[in-house]
Amino acid sequence: MGFRSIAAGATLALLLAVSPAAAVYPEKAVRLLVGQPPGTSVDLVARLLANHLSDKLKQPFIVENKIGAQGLIAAKEVVTAAPNGYTLHLAGSIAALNSTMKEGANIAQQLSYISLLRRSPTYLAMTVKRPFSNFIDLMDFGRKNPKVLNYGSTAKSLELYTVAINKAAQLDSVHVAFRSSANAATALASGDIDYYLDSLFSIEASVSRGQAKLVSSTSAKRSAERPDVPSLTEAGLPGLDLLITYGIVGPKGLPDDIIAILNEGIREFTANKTIIEKFAGMGQGLPVSSTPEEFRTQVLAEIRTIEDAAAFIGMARE
């Protein structure tokens, strides 16, 4: 699956055909760093991809969980690694690290982009403890009652995407940070917070139990994974298109032939029917692939959105 071009695919095929280095990579095990704990959706995707690349390239791809600092530990390790293709990172927080953390400043410029794996919306869940039928009702109440509504987040990127929604909706709500999606979902069910963004994987259990309402995706159009859920445009916020992405990166200076080999493997992975079904089952939307440049351009767009939201609330770098 993906939005790659025929020309880009031909370019990658040419690199594979002519590069002498490509003929021998990989010659040993490849480390795939993940900044989240085992069992999380990103970790599970990393392990699926590692299995696929191990089978295709005949060398082990080993997932290593480097947890801490919202992904910064993993990202810094890949930035300082040798650009030889043996240390990679499944990165989902590049824009947030780049824009909100002192040690993450300009990290987006210190990476080689290989391919996207996911490019899909997150979802806005609302408490059932207030008499709101939809997000428009919540916005009407919040505009008339500043600092009464609370919103939660479990990561900087999700916090700042919610800030972008608040800004567009003219909401002055109070932020509550949580360590995990489970904690945020519990607070939403009890009415301690009124709304928050998360993946379908994290939200749907509460929705199915009647403890939360799924009121909008964060995309401008309805998503293919949940076409029954209104878009931000339908929820009263035209012009916003807030997508969650992650993909595979390596150290800056990674040779083009190695990028081409990995990109080809990822394109096969994301087109696999079984993988598509597993992504859907984990609430990860449809897997996608991309050219390296498409991935880099997406990250730069996310950086602009996050920096604008951070400036709006006066968030300083940590």
C-alpha positions in Angstrom: 0.0 0.0 0.0 1.2 3.6 -0.4 1.5 6.7 -2.3 4.9 6.0 -4.0 5.3 6.9 -7.7 6.2 4.7 -10.6 9.3 6.8 -11.2 10.4 6.5 -7.6 10.0 2.7 -7.8 12.0 2.6 -11.0 14.8 4.6 -9.3 14.9 2.2 -6.4 15.0 -0.8 -8.7 17.9 0.8 -10.6 19.9 1.3 -7.4 19.3 -2.3 -6.5 20.5 -3.4 -9.9 23.8 -1.4 -10.1 25.1 -0.9 -6.6 27.9 -3.3 -5.5 27.3 -2.5 -1.9 23.6 -3.4 -2.3 24.6 -6.9 -3.4 26.1 -7.8 0.0 23.9 -5.9 2.5 23.1 -7.0 5.1 26.1 -9.2 6.0 25.1 -9.5 9.7 22.3 -8.8 12.2 20.5 -5.5 12.0 19.2 -3.7 15.1 15.8 -2.1 14.9 15.3 0.3 17.8 11.9 1.1 19.2 11.3 3.9 21.7 8.2 2.2 23.3 7.8 -0.8 25.6 7.2 -4.3 24.4 3.6 -5.1 23.6 2.6 -1.5 22.4 1.2 -1.2 18.9 4.5 0.4 17.6 6.5 -2.4 19.1 4.2 -5.1 17.6 4.5 -3.4 14.1 8.3 -3.4 14.5 8.4 -7.1 15.2 6.2 -7.9 12.2 8.5 -5.8 10.0 11.6 -7.4 11.6 10.3 -10.9 10.8 9.5 -9.9 7.2 13.0 -8.3 6.6 14.7 -11.2 8.2 13.0 -13.6 5.8 13.6 -11.4 2.8 17.2 -10.4 3.4 18.4 -13.6 5.1 19.9 -11.9 8.2 18.3 -11.3 11.6 16.6 -8.0 12.2 16.4 -7.7 16.0 14.0 -5.4 17.8 15.5 -3.6 20.8 13.3 -1.5 23.1 15.1 1.7 24.1 12.5 3.2 26.4 12.6 6.7 27.8 12.3 10.4 27.2 9.4 9.9 24.8 11.5 8.2 22.2 14.6 10.5 22.5 16.9 7.7 23.8 16.2 5.5 20.8 16.5 8.5 18.4 19.8 9.7 19.8 21.3 6.2 19.6 20.5 6.0 15.9 21.7 9.5 15.2 25.1 8.6 16.7 25.4 5.2 15.0 27.6 4.5 12.0 25.7 5.0 8.7 26.1 1.5 7.6 22.5 0.1 7.8 23.0 -2.0 10.9 21.2 0.4 13.3 17.7 1.5 12.3 14.8 3.1 14.2 11.1 2.8 13.9 10.4 6.4 14.7 7.0 7.9 15.5 8.0 11.0 17.4 10.5 12.8 15.3 8.5 16.0 14.9 7.7 16.2 18.6 11.3 15.5 19.7 12.5 18.1 17.2 10.1 20.8 18.3 9.6 20.3 22.1 12.9 18.9 23.6 16.2 20.7 24.0 18.2 17.6 23.3 16.0 16.8 20.3 16.5 20.2 18.6 17.2 19.6 14.8 17.2 15.9 15.2 15.0 15.7 12.1 18.0 16.9 10.1 20.3 14.2 11.5 18.5 11.2 10.0 18.2 9.3 6.8 14.6 8.7 5.9 13.8 5.3 4.5 10.0 4.9 4.3 6.8 5.6 6.1 4.9 2.6 7.6 1.8 4.4 8.9 0.1 7.6 7.8 -3.4 7.7 9.3 -5.5 9.7 11.7 -5.8 9.3 15.4 -9.2 9.6 17.1 -11.0 11.9 19.4 -12.9 10.3 22.3 -15.3 12.1 24.5 -16.6 11.3 28.0 -20.1 10.0 28.5 -20.4 11.8 31.8 -21.5 15.1 30.1 -24.6 15.6 28.1 -22.8 16.1 24.8 -24.1 14.3 21.7 -21.1 15.2 19.5 -18.0 17.3 19.5 -19.9 20.3 18.2 -21.9 20.2 21.5 -18.7 20.1 23.5 -17.2 23.0 21.5 -20.4 25.1 22.2 -20.1 24.4 25.9 -16.4 25.0 26.1 -16.5 28.4 24.3 -19.1 29.6 26.8 -17.2 28.1 29.8 -13.5 28.7 29.5 -11.2 26.4 31.7 -14.1 24.1 32.7 -13.3 21.3 30.2 -10.2 19.1 30.7 -8.4 17.2 27.9 -5.9 14.5 28.4 -2.8 13.3 26.5 -0.3 10.5 26.7 2.5 12.0 24.5 3.7 15.4 23.4 2.6 14.9 19.8 -0.9 14.0 20.9 -1.0 16.9 23.4 0.0 19.4 20.7 -2.4 18.0 18.1 -5.1 18.5 20.7 -3.9 22.0 21.1 -4.2 22.6 17.4 -7.8 21.4 17.7 -8.4 23.6 20.7 -7.0 26.6 18.8 -9.2 26.0 15.8 -12.2 25.4 18.0 -11.5 28.4 20.2 -11.5 26.3 23.3 -9.6 27.2 26.5 -9.4 23.8 28.1 -7.1 22.5 30.9 -4.5 19.9 30.0 -4.0 16.7 32.1 -1.0 14.5 31.3 -1.1 10.7 31.6 1.6 8.1 31.6 -0.4 5.6 29.6 -3.4 5.2 27.4 -5.0 3.0 30.0 -4.8 5.8 32.6 -6.2 8.3 30.2 -9.1 5.9 29.2 -9.9 5.4 32.9 -10.0 9.1 33.5 -12.3 9.6 30.5 -14.6 6.9 31.7 -14.9 8.5 35.1 -15.4 12.0 33.8 -12.1 13.3 35.2 -11.2 14.4 31.7 -13.7 15.4 28.9 -11.8 14.4 25.8 -8.5 13.1 24.5 -6.8 11.8 21.3 -5.5 8.3 21.0 -5.3 5.3 18.5 -8.3 3.1 17.9 -6.3 0.3 19.5 -6.3 2.3 22.8 -9.8 3.8 22.6 -12.1 1.1 21.2 -12.4 -1.0 24.3 -13.8 1.9 26.3 -16.1 2.8 23.4 -17.4 -0.8 23.2 -18.1 -0.8 26.9 -20.1 2.4 26.6 -17.5 4.3 28.7 -16.6 6.8 26.0 -17.9 8.2 22.7 -15.8 8.1 19.5 -16.7 11.5 18.0 -14.1 12.3 15.3 -11.1 11.2 13.4 -8.3 13.8 13.2 -8.3 13.8 9.4 -10.0 16.2 7.0 -11.9 13.3 5.4 -13.4 10.2 6.9 -10.8 7.4 7.3 -10.9 4.1 5.4 -10.5 2.2 8.7 -13.5 3.7 10.4 -15.7 5.4 7.7 -18.6 5.6 10.2 -16.7 8.1 12.3 -17.0 11.8 11.3 -14.0 13.7 10.1 -12.7 16.9 11.7 -14.5 18.8 8.9 -17.8 17.2 9.8 -17.1 17.8 13.5 -17.0 21.5 12.8 -13.3 22.1 12.2 -12.7 22.4 8.4 -9.1 22.9 7.4 -7.4 20.6 9.9 -5.8 17.3 8.8 -3.8 15.9 11.7 -2.2 12.6 10.9 -0.1 10.2 13.0 2.9 8.8 11.2 5.8 6.6 11.9 8.4 5.0 9.7 11.9 3.7 9.4 15.0 5.9 9.7 18.7 5.5 10.0 21.7 7.7 10.7 22.4 10.6 8.4 24.6 9.6 5.5 23.1 6.1 5.0 24.1 5.0 1.5 21.4 5.2 -1.2 21.8 1.6 -2.1 21.1 0.4 1.4 18.1 2.8 1.6 16.8 1.2 -1.6 17.1 -2.3 -0.3 15.2 -1.5 2.9 12.6 0.6 1.0 11.9 -2.3 -1.3 11.4 -4.6 1.7 9.1 -2.2 3.4 7.0 -1.8 0.2 6.5 -5.5 0.0 5.7 -5.6 3.7 3.0 -2.9 3.5 1.4 -4.6 0.4 1.1 -7.9 2.1 -2.6 -8.9 2.7 -1.9 -10.5 6.1 0.0 -7.4 7.3 -2.8 -5.2 6.2 -5.3 -7.3 8.2 -3.0 -7.2 11.3 -2.6 -3.4 11.1 -6.4 -3.1 11.0 -6.7 -5.5 14.0 -4.3 -3.3 16.0 -6.1 -0.1 15.2 -3.2 1.1 13.1 -5.1 1.9 10.0 -3.7 0.9 6.6 0.0 0.4 6.3 1.7 2.6 3.8 5.1 2.9 2.2 6.7 6.0 0.7 9.8 7.3 -1.0 12.4 8.7 1.4 11.6 12.2 0.3 7.9 11.8 0.9 8.7 10.6 4.4 11.0 13.6 5.1 8.4 16.1 3.7 5.7 14.6 6.0 7.9 15.0 9.0 8.6 18.7 8.1 4.9 19.3 7.8 4.3 17.8 11.2 7.1 19.9 12.7 5.3 23.1 11.4 2.0 22.0 13.0 3.6 21.1 16.3 5.7 24.2 16.6 2.7 26.4 15.8 0.7 24.6 18.6 3.6 24.9 21.1 3.9 28.6 20.4 0.2 29.0 20.9 0.3 27.7 24.5 3.8 29.1 25.2 5.3 25.6 25.6 9.1 25.9 26.2 11.5 23.1 25.2 12.1 20.6 28.0 
